[in-house]
Amino acid sequence: GSPAEWMLMELQGEVVSRQNIGLAGGQMGDLHYTKEGIPVLLIGHHILYGKVVKLEKPFAVLVKHSGLPEGTEDDMETGEEKPTSYQVSALIKRKIIFKTRPKPIITNVPKKV
């Protein structure tokens, strides 16, 4: 079948985790879309509005397949090594740009009289 289509996300500034453990493999926030199709990113107590644009040149996400048979480091001298190959696992044709500064999410808390 055809490869999956991914979307790139472009943020202005820096995103830092509260625990200082990095963002790799973690959840950064929640991505939603308005009825009009405008992307809305919720990160903690902040909200960002973005727009979807088409990339001038699409990106391909590649998975490298080593030429060595799996689990056989000792077979180096047999010379039965296949050439390294790459498989396209996804294409990126569009990106979401968040240009504006995050706005704080303020909830209406009724004041006690």
C-alpha positions, 0 to 999 in steps of 0.5 A: 500500500501507499505510505502513511501521510504525516504532518509537520508541526512548527512552533515559534520559541521553545517548549520546555517540560516542567520536569526537565526530562525532555519531550522525546516519547512524551505527550506535548499537548492536545491538538484539536480543530475548530469547526472551520478547520483551524488547528488549536494546540493546548499545552498545559494552561496555554492555547495556540491557534495555527494554520495548515500550509502545504510544503513546497517540497514534501519530506519522506520518512525513511526506515533504514534496513541494514544489509546484515541478517538479523542476529548474526554478527559472526557471519561477517566473514561469509560475505553474504551481506545484502546492501543497505536499503531504505523503506519509505514509511510516511510522506509529509506534504503539509505542516501546521504553523503556530506563529502566535504567542501562546495565550493563557487559558483563563477559566471563569471562577465565580467569586464568592460574595 
